[in-house]
């Protein structure tokens, strides 16, 4: 069975020799929600534009449901694209904006109205159908853009930072609507965003790109808890990255020598040999903080040796979340975040010496860059 979307060795090199995307392979099942994340200039938007037909492909193939579409112009591809600025026509009503793609396809007026009414009903736009979009809220304009993209019944909906201009509360609300809509319609979504939290919440799989190359393709939980490269470990989440060398294995866990002694974690790459330079990646949520009065030997037994000392530099409480920045003996800073209920007796900034600990399976040992 053909994939809904497939990229085979796709590359993009601009006329000046700049390599934007290198040897990109991807297979997307029907109905998946796929997100691209990465720093500016990493190639994520260029990849989306190549799928949409707005950017030529230097080499490789793009296929939709088994059909090569490299040479198809954008208007003939079974895709719709929604941009950050929505690209709505100011002289048209909401209905006319939504029906525009159907009119271009030559659909009769009655059929256009029926399809538009159906999608506007789903997105709660019927009450503004005859208005122009000036004066409408950001959320309403975003839903109009979604409706215009969905009404033509594309095989794939491409979304380029569509929530980027919304305020935080509205953005969260639209995220929920977007995921629910995608599940109900069963359409494949390909989503580009700078907000990694957005990608982790919405996606079935997340593609992390850096300098034109794919660093990792994983489900959100796996991406967050099991980074595969040092770039992903630094880019996703708030991790503490501890360098060291692989000493060996103990009970299925890697043992690594670090500046803080021997530590243990889950080894991602079984091909790494003893003495290999590694990074132990520890998510901030996995770290427990204890007062220096705690029994270190008991902690070492409980956490299988993963105990180090530090000094609380800053302590901030926002709502129900407490955040600590803790400085280790060599100057490295560790970020710890948790619910305030976990640390009812707050540690004071600048004076609290503490132990940090984590379970071996919550740390990931990867090759150093």
N, C-alpha and C positions, 0 to 999 in steps of 0.2 A: 504494500500500500504506500502511495506517495505521501511525503510529508506536506503539511500545509505550506511551509516555507523551508527552503534549503539553500544554504550558501556553500559553495564548493570552491575552495581556494581563491576566494575573492580578494582582489588587491586594487588599491587606488594610488596611482602616482600622478601628481600634477605636472604640468608642462615644465615647471621650473626644477623638476627632479625631487620635489618633496614627497616622501612616502607617507601617506595618510592612513592607509589600512594595509596590513600585511597578511596574506595567506590565511584568510578567515574561513573556517568551516563551522557550520551550524545546522542543526536539524530541529525543526519546531513542529510539534504535533498539533492537530486541529484543536482549537479551543484553549491553547496555552496562553498564559499571560507572561510575556518575556520582557525583562527590563535591561537596558544598557546603562551602566554607570561608569564613572571615571572622571579624571580631571579634565579641564578645558584643553582641547587640542588632542585628546586621546584617540579620536576617530569614531566615536559613537554616533554623532549626528551625520557624519559623512556616510557611515554604513547605512543609516536609516534613509538617507537621500538616494543612495544607490538602489535600495529596495524599491523606493517610491518612483524612481525614474527621473529624478531631478539632477542626478549626478551620474556621469558615464562611468563604466567599469573598465579598468585597465586590463585586468585578466581575471579568469575564473568565471563562475556561473551563478546566477540567481534563478531559482526555480520556485514556482508556486504551483502546488498540487501536481508536481511532476513536469510542468511545462517551463522550458527555458524562456525567460522574459527579458534577457539582456537588451535586445534590440527594440522592445516594445516601448512606445512613448508613454509618458506618465498617464495621459488621459485614457489609454487603452489597457492599463494594468488593473487587475481586480483588487485594487487597494484604495483606501482613502487616507488622507493625511490631515492631521489636526496640528496646527502650529501654536506656539506660545501666544502670539498676538491675535489668534482666532481667525484673522483675515476675513472678517464679515464685511459685506457690502453695505455702506452707510445709507445708500439711497433705496434700499430694499426693506420690506417688512421682514419680521421674523420668519413668517411662512415662506416668503419669496427666497430668503437666504437658504432655508432648509430644502426647498424644492429645486434649487438652482441646478444641482447635478443631475436630477431627474429630467429637467427641461433640456439640458445639453444632450442627454441620451434620447430625446425625442418622445418621451412618455406623454400620452394624452393628459390633459388637465385633470380629468376626473380621477385617473389613476394616481397622478401626482398628489392630489389633495388627500386621497385615501391613505397613501403611504405616509405622508407628512403628518396627518392627524394621528396615525398609529404611534409614530415615534414621539411626537409631541406629548401624547398622553402618557407614555412611559416616563418622559423626562419632565412632566408637569409644566409644559410650556403653552398649553392651549389658551390660557387666559391672556397671554401676551402675543398671540399669533399674528395679529394685525397691526402691531406696533413696530416701529423701527427700534433698533437696538440701542440707540443713544438714550441714556437715562436708565437703562436696565442695570441691574447689579452685575458684579463680576461673575458670580455664580450662574446667573441666568445666561450671560454671554457665553460662558464656558459650556453650558448645556446646549445652547444653540449650535455651537461649533461641533459638539458631539453628535447632535441630531443630524446635522448636514452630512457628517461623515458616515453615519450609520444608515441613513435612509436609502442610500444607493446599494445597500446590502453587499458590502465588500467581503472578499474572502479574508482579508487582513486589514485591520485598522492600525495605522501608524501614528504615534503620538509623540511630538517633539516638544518637550517641556510644556505641556498644556496647562499645568497648574502653577507655573513659575511666577505669574504676576498676581496671584491671589494672596490675601492675608492668611495668617496661620490657622485661624478658626475655620474660615471658609475652605481652605485647602484640605483640612482634615475631613470636613463634611463631604466635599466632592470626591475625595479618595474613596470613602465608603460607598458613595453612589456609583462610582466608576467600577469598582470591583463587583458589586452586586449586579450591575448592568451587564458586565462582561460574562458573568456566570450564567445569567438568564438567557443571553443571546447566543452563547456558545461560539462567539467569533474570536479568532486569534488576535491578540493585542501585542504590538511591539512598541515599547514605551522607552523613551529617552528621558533621563532626569539627572540633575546634579545632586538631588537629595537622596542619599543612600537609604535613609530611614523610609522614604516613600517606596523605594524599590523593594526593600525587605518586607514591607507590609503588604504590598499589592501583588507581588509576583509569584508565579510558580517556579520560575528559575531566573537567576540574575547573571548577567554577563559583565564582568569587570574588565575594562580595557585600559591600556596604558601604552602611550607612544605607538599607537596603531596596531597593537597586538592584544590578543586575548590572554589575560592573566588567569582567569578561572571562570567556569560556568557551573553553577551549583544552585540547589534550592536555597532559600533564604537562611534556614537554620544551619545547614551545613556550611554555607559561606561564612556565617557569623562565628560559628564555633570551631570550624576546621579550615582555616585559611591554608592555601597551598603554596603561596609565595610570600616573600617578605613584603612586596608591594601591597598585596591584599591585606596582610596583617597590619600594615600601617594605615591603609586607606579605610577599611571597614571597621566600624566600632571604635571603642577606646581601649585598645589593648596595651598591656605592658609587654615589651619585647626584650627579652633577656638573652644576650649573646653567650655562647659557650661552645664547648666541644663534646661530641658524643662519646661517652665512656663505654656504654654497652647497653644491655637490656636486663630488666629485673621484673619477673612476673608479668611479662607482656607489655611493660612500660619502658620507655627510654630513660636512661640515666645520663645526665649531662653535667659536665663540670663547668661551673660559672664562678664569677667573682664573689658570689654569696655562698659557695659550697656546692655540694651535689644536689641537684633537683631532678624531679621526675615529671614525665608527661607522655602524652600519646604521640607515637611516631607516625607521621603521615607518610613518609617515604621509606619503604622497607629496604631500598637499595643503598641507603646511606650507611657507610661503614664506620668503624671505630676511628676516632680522631677527626671526623668530619666537622667542619665549622657549621654551627646550627644557631637557630633562634628559638627560644622557648616563648610561645605566645600565650599570654594569660589575659582573658577578658576581664574588664574592670568589675563586672558583676560577680565573677567567680572568686574574687579575693575577699577573705574574711580578715577583720582587724580585731586584734586583742590587746588589752593593756599589758604593759611589761611585767605586771605582777602575775600574769598567767604562768602556769607550769610549762616551760618550753619543751621538756621531755614528753609530756603528755600530748602537747600539740604536734610534736614531731611524729609520735606514734599514730595519732589520729589522721594526720595529713601526709603520712608516709615520707616524712623528711622535708616537705616543702614549707619551710618556715624561715623567714628572714626578718631582720630588724629595720626600723625606719623611724623618721621623725615627722609628725604631722605639721605640714607647712601651712595649709589653708583648710578651713572647714566651712562649708556653705550649706544652708538648708533652703530649698525652694519647694514650697508645698509639702508633699510627703516624701521628697527625695533629699537625701543627704549626700554631699560630694566632698571627698577628702583628696587633697594632693599630699602625698607622702614622699619625703625625700629619703633615698637609700644612702648608705655610707659613701658610695662613690659619686654621689650627686645626681644619679638618675632619679627622675620623678615618676611616681606611680599614681594613677587616677583610680579612685575607688568610688563607686556609686551604689547606693542601696536605699531601701525604704527606711524611713526614720524609726520605725518600730524595731528594726534590727539593732540600732545603736541608740537606745534610750538614754544611756549615759554618754553624752557627747565627748569626743576627744578635743581638747583645746589646741588651737593652732599655735605653733611656735614652742610648745612646752611638752607635748605628749609624745613620749617614746612608746612605740607599739611593735607588736609582732604582726607580720602579714603571712597568711597561709592560704593554700588552695589545694584541692584534691588533684592528684596526677591526671586523671582522665579529663579534667576541665582545661588542661593546658595542652597546646599542640606544638610539637617539635618539628620544625621545618628546616630545610637547607638555607643557610645564609646566602644573601644575594651575591 
